[in-house]
Amino acid sequence: MPKIICKCGEILSYSEIPCKIEYKFISDVDYDEYKGMIDSEVLYTQMKSFLKCIKCNRLWIFWNGYEKNPTEYLEIDKMNK
């Protein structure tokens, strides 16, 4: 069961389908490569994933797939506390 532990201590499990804490995104440049009818499965494979911690709102972005460690992003106002 894939999971990471957020720095706030929350366990972020992302094995559930659909996953309530996982989001998908694609760059504007990559998206512009698609024209006409789009195969949703092909588009899905090109998207990056991130997890959002429900406790502290940190984002954990998997820039290079799930085999590499995600990059952590924290809201600016929480950084100053």
C-alpha positions, 0 to 999 in steps of 0.5 A: 500500500503506497503511502508517505508520512507528511512532516506534520505526522499525517499518513498520506495513503494513495493506494485507494482508487479514486484517491481523495488526496491525489490530484493530477495536472499537466503543463500548458505546453504539454496539454497544447500538444493534444488536438481534436479527440483526446484519448483520456488514458493517454492524457492521464499517463502524461499527467503529474501527480500530487498529494495534498495533506488534509491536516497541514495542506502541504503538497507533495509533488511527484515530478518524476513518477512514484519511483522517486521521492516527491518534492514538498511544498508548504504554504508561505503563511505556514512557513513563517509560523 
